[in-house]
Amino acid sequence: MKKIFYVCCFISIVLSGCAGGSSTVSTDAKLEPIDISEAVEAYTKQDCSKSIQLFLQASSRQKNPILLNGLGMSYLQCGQIEFAELTLKEAVSLSPNSAALQTNLGMAYFKANKIMEAKSAFKQALSLDPFLVEAVVGMANVYIAEGKPEQALKALFEYNKKFPDEPVVQYNQALAMYEMGMYTDSIKILENFVSQHSEDAEAYNALAVVYQKNGQLEKAKEIIDKAISLYPVEGVYYYNKGNILRALNKFNDAEREYSRAISFMPTMPELYINRGDIRFLLRNTEEACADLKKACDLGSCTRLEIYQNAGRCLGSIWK
């Protein structure tokens, strides 16, 4: 099963202001001041296409780590991970002693599932600024990805002792607790988090998943619907809703939600596997086998092989 928390809670850093003014990124060259306020505003409003365009225009006039950082983070916001990685690497090459840039590069590596590279970038950031919260959270997410949630929780706990009012740290503590099977503790933190951040769709998504794991299925359904209402274009939320509905034995509804998720994430094999299982339960054998074949085409063949070994989904005529 794919990791349920599809996107962990990172804070994206944009080093804003005029590119020639003061900043946490240093550069030796005398640079012409460039106003990037409109680009930053577009990024803040999650209009990543516009912010990419504006940062590209600005960076075509000069190679500046601030401009490249903004461009890289805009690419990341738009899901263009490869471009984000390349751009942020260039920004770091111009200002290697910026903890913020190292952290943003770590984010790009993490999104690209390059865990070792992300770990290296976050370590470098922490050596430059041990208390940069985004780097601390980034390293915690690396530990979770490595199957070491205890280390993640310890790092976050140590930070929280020094800085107790960082919501992003508390949120990620809940994710680490979830990975450790501490569902009641995770629920408590996430319930407190959403009470203070009522427009955070990802937090509602996380809370719904933990409710489901804790057997509180009706609460899970209520909360995942809240996440979807806040951000209806995230395929993972429909995937999680499908899982909740399947646990509630609402198979027709679960099939519908998996289909919605597929429309957003057509290359995620787990979606076809889960929908295939549901379609078998609904006696839609031909469609079920087609789903498992699609999952196999995407690199996940185990489920199809299980059915084939049982004498089903064989040849061109599904049984």
ZIHU-V251814 format. One record per pair of residues at least 4 apart in sequence whose ideal C-beta (glycine too) atoms are under 7 Angstrom apart, sorted by sequence separation. I is the first residue (numbers start at 1). J is the second residue. If there is no record, write none. Layout:
BEGIN
I J
I J
END
This chain:
BEGIN
17 21
27 31
36 40
37 41
38 42
39 43
40 44
41 45
47 51
48 52
49 53
50 54
51 55
52 56
53 57
54 58
55 59
56 60
59 63
64 68
65 69
66 70
67 71
68 72
69 73
70 74
71 75
72 76
73 77
74 78
80 84
81 85
82 86
83 87
84 88
85 89
86 90
87 91
88 92
89 93
90 94
91 95
92 96
98 102
99 103
100 104
101 105
102 106
103 107
104 108
105 109
106 110
107 111
108 112
114 118
115 119
116 120
117 121
118 122
119 123
120 124
121 125
122 126
123 127
124 128
125 129
126 130
132 136
133 137
134 138
135 139
136 140
137 141
138 142
139 143
140 144
141 145
142 146
148 152
149 153
150 154
151 155
152 156
153 157
154 158
155 159
156 160
157 161
159 163
160 164
166 170
167 171
168 172
169 173
170 174
171 175
172 176
173 177
174 178
175 179
176 180
182 186
183 187
184 188
185 189
186 190
187 191
188 192
189 193
190 194
191 195
192 196
193 197
194 198
200 204
201 205
202 206
203 207
204 208
205 209
206 210
207 211
208 212
209 213
210 214
216 220
217 221
218 222
219 223
220 224
221 225
222 226
223 227
224 228
225 229
226 230
227 231
228 232
235 239
236 240
237 241
238 242
239 243
240 244
241 245
242 246
243 247
244 248
250 254
251 255
252 256
253 257
254 258
255 259
256 260
257 261
258 262
259 263
261 265
262 266
269 273
270 274
271 275
272 276
273 277
274 278
275 279
276 280
277 281
278 282
284 288
285 289
286 290
287 291
288 292
289 293
290 294
291 295
292 296
293 297
294 298
296 300
301 305
302 306
303 307
304 308
305 309
306 310
308 312
42 47
43 48
59 64
75 80
76 81
109 114
143 148
144 149
177 182
178 183
211 216
212 217
245 250
246 251
279 284
280 285
295 300
296 301
307 312
308 313
313 318
314 319
17 23
95 101
129 135
143 149
160 166
194 200
197 203
265 271
307 313
308 314
125 132
312 319
15 23
42 50
43 51
59 67
75 83
76 84
109 117
110 118
143 151
144 152
177 185
178 186
211 219
212 220
245 253
246 254
279 287
280 288
295 303
296 304
311 319
15 24
42 51
58 67
59 68
75 84
92 101
109 118
126 135
143 152
160 169
177 186
194 203
211 220
228 237
245 254
262 271
279 288
295 304
304 313
15 25
91 101
92 102
125 135
159 169
160 170
193 203
194 204
227 237
261 271
20 31
292 303
293 304
19 31
20 32
21 33
39 51
42 54
55 67
59 71
72 84
75 87
106 118
109 121
140 152
143 155
174 186
208 220
211 223
242 254
245 257
276 288
279 291
292 304
20 33
88 101
92 105
122 135
126 139
156 169
190 203
194 207
224 237
228 241
258 271
19 33
20 34
18 33
19 34
39 54
55 70
56 71
72 87
106 121
140 155
174 189
208 223
242 257
276 291
292 307
18 34
38 54
39 55
55 71
71 87
72 88
88 104
89 105
105 121
106 122
122 138
139 155
140 156
156 172
173 189
174 190
190 206
191 207
207 223
208 224
224 240
241 257
242 258
258 274
259 275
275 291
276 292
18 35
19 36
88 105
122 139
156 173
190 207
224 241
258 275
36 55
39 58
52 71
55 74
68 87
69 88
72 91
102 121
103 122
106 125
136 155
170 189
204 223
205 224
208 227
238 257
239 258
242 261
272 291
273 292
276 295
16 36
88 108
118 138
122 142
153 173
156 176
187 207
190 210
224 244
255 275
258 278
272 292
292 313
36 58
52 74
68 90
69 91
102 124
103 125
171 193
204 226
205 227
238 260
239 261
272 294
273 295
51 74
52 75
68 91
85 108
102 125
119 142
136 159
153 176
170 193
187 210
204 227
221 244
238 261
255 278
272 295
289 312
16 40
34 58
84 108
85 109
118 142
152 176
153 177
186 210
187 211
220 244
254 278
255 279
289 313
14 40
48 74
52 78
65 91
99 125
102 128
167 193
201 227
204 230
235 261
269 295
34 61
43 70
81 108
85 112
115 142
149 176
153 180
183 210
187 214
217 244
251 278
255 282
273 300
276 303
110 138
14 43
48 77
49 78
65 94
99 128
103 132
167 196
201 230
235 264
269 298
289 318
32 62
40 70
43 73
48 78
65 95
81 111
99 129
115 145
149 179
150 180
167 197
183 213
184 214
201 231
217 247
235 265
251 281
252 282
269 299
273 303
31 62
36 67
39 70
43 74
46 77
63 94
73 104
76 107
81 112
97 128
103 134
107 138
110 141
115 146
137 168
144 175
149 180
175 206
183 214
199 230
205 236
209 240
212 243
217 248
233 264
251 282
267 298
269 300
69 101
72 104
76 108
103 135
106 138
110 142
137 169
140 172
144 176
171 203
174 206
178 210
205 237
208 240
212 244
239 271
242 274
246 278
286 318
31 64
65 98
99 132
133 166
201 234
285 318
36 70
43 77
69 104
76 111
103 138
133 168
137 172
144 179
205 240
212 247
65 101
72 108
99 135
133 169
140 176
208 244
27 64
27 65
19 58
25 65
25 66
23 66
25 69
19 64
19 66
19 67
15 66
15 69
14 69
14 70
14 73
12 73
12 77
27 94
27 95
26 95
25 95
25 98
24 98
25 100
24 100
25 101
15 100
13 100
13 103
13 104
10 107
13 134
11 134
10 134
10 137
10 138
8 141
11 168
9 168
9 171
9 172
8 172
8 175
5 175
9 202
7 202
5 206
5 209
4 209
6 236
4 240
2 268
2 270
1 270
END
